[in-house]
Amino acid sequence: MSSASDTKSDYDQYLVWKRPANFQFQVLAEKKYLWVPKNEENKDKREITYVLAEELPEHVDDDVVASVRICDTSETRVVDRSEAHGVNPPKFDGVKDCAQLGYLSPPSVLYNLKIRYDSNIIYTYSGLFCVAINPYRRFPIYHEGIIRMYIGRRRDELEPHVYAVADEAYRCLLNDRRSQSMLVTGESGAGKTENTKKIIQYLAAIAGKSGTEGALERQLIQANPLLEALGNAKTTKKQQLLPFR
């Protein structure tokens, strides 16, 4: 059993995003930045890579094209404005819900997910959804102390976690007395099976608090072999938008 101090430490380290001390990216007030396709060749491909670019004075009033300087390479070029996306101010960095972003676009969402992931924060809300990125290692955010933190709490009270989604479904089940469904979707290896196990772990734990632990927990745990089989199935790869390389 984890102590309260250990639980607080795990929560702060692996669920709360903090701006790293060596964080380099800053948007200056007197400049405007855009996310643009990395090169002309990848515009029509299924996989698009975005890079950060500074908008130059040329074509600044043009609604069709923009002149930009790529930040990483200092290359200058003209891009279609329909393919460029605005960059959010630093105050939006690492927000726990991508729906809060001022510029809501594929590169801005992916950039937010990336900087959170780089700080070992694998869960981020995106509106009604909870996005999980597989860290391919174990984080201490699934023990009894963390479970207790999320019981009966509103989703916006704590940081994103699959437990919060499971608790919301459980509370709706009790309050509305209607069947609830949770959709866990993603590509092969994304962590669908592991997150489904965590949902089962949470539901079994809070059902125990209600005195119904026995039969319900056994039924939930018995679903594991089927979930493992489904989790090992191949998933068709969908369009992937990468923020930068």
Secondary structure as UniProt FT lines:
FT   HELIX           4..14
FT   TURN            21..22
FT   TURN            29..30
FT   STRAND          33..37
FT   HELIX           40..42
FT   TURN            43..44
FT   STRAND          47..55
FT   TURN            58..61
FT   STRAND          65..70
FT   TURN            71..73
FT   STRAND          76..80
FT   HELIX           81..83
FT   STRAND          85..86
FT   HELIX           90..92
FT   TURN            93..94
FT   HELIX           98..100
FT   HELIX           106..118
FT   TURN            119..120
FT   STRAND          123..126
FT   TURN            127..128
FT   STRAND          129..132
FT   HELIX           144..150
FT   TURN            151..152
FT   HELIX           155..157
FT   HELIX           162..176
FT   TURN            188..189
FT   HELIX           192..209
FT   TURN            210..211
FT   HELIX           213..222
FT   HELIX           224..231
FT   STRAND          240..242
//
